[in-house]
Amino acid sequence: MKVKNRVKRYDEFQKVINYGEQLRSKSLVMYFLKNNLNYARVGISIPKKSGTAVLRNKIKRQIRAILYTELNLDISYDLIFISRKEFDTNNFSQTKSDIQNLLAKVG
């Protein structure tokens, strides 16, 4: 994803988490908040409880790969994806369907 399509700063993450709406699946939590921009921005957070740095990076890569194909960047939302303990890196198709369902609920 391009730099302009990322939520990077802590205060931006907190704004979306505190004031946005929340959707959950078995393996992910997604917060979303309407922004004043003409494009979507995405942030991904993986807690340290999820495992080693190698595993956390693998989770991030999988989420980014799915979002690259599934996310319409023309929507004006900030999206934050946070993985849960139940995230299974070996079940890519389940993760893809979870993200598709979450994105469909946003619009």
Residue, then its C-alpha position, 0 to 999 in steps of 0.5 A: m500500500k502507498v504511504k498515503n493509504r496508511v495510518k501510522r501515528y499513534d494518535e491517529f490509531q487512538k482516534v479511530i479506536n476511541y471514536g470509530e465503530q467496531l466489527r469483530s470476526k473470529s480472528l480479527v477486530m476492525y475499527f472504522l471511522k469516516n475521514n475527510l479525505n477522498y481515499a481510505r487509510v489502513g492501519i494494522s496492529i498485531p499484539k505481542k501475545s500473538g507470537t514471535a516477531v516472525l509470526r507477527n510479520k507473517i500475519k501483517r503480510q497476509i492481511r496486507a495481501i488480502l487488503y491489496t485485492e479486496l479493499n476499495l481505496d476510494i472509500s473515505y474511511d480510516l480502517i484499523f485491523i487488530s488480530r486476535k489470539e485465534f488468528d490462524t496463519n495456516n488458514f488463508s482462505q478463512t482470513k480472506s473471508d473474514i476480511q471480506n465480510l468485515l469490509a462488506k459491512v462497512g460498505 
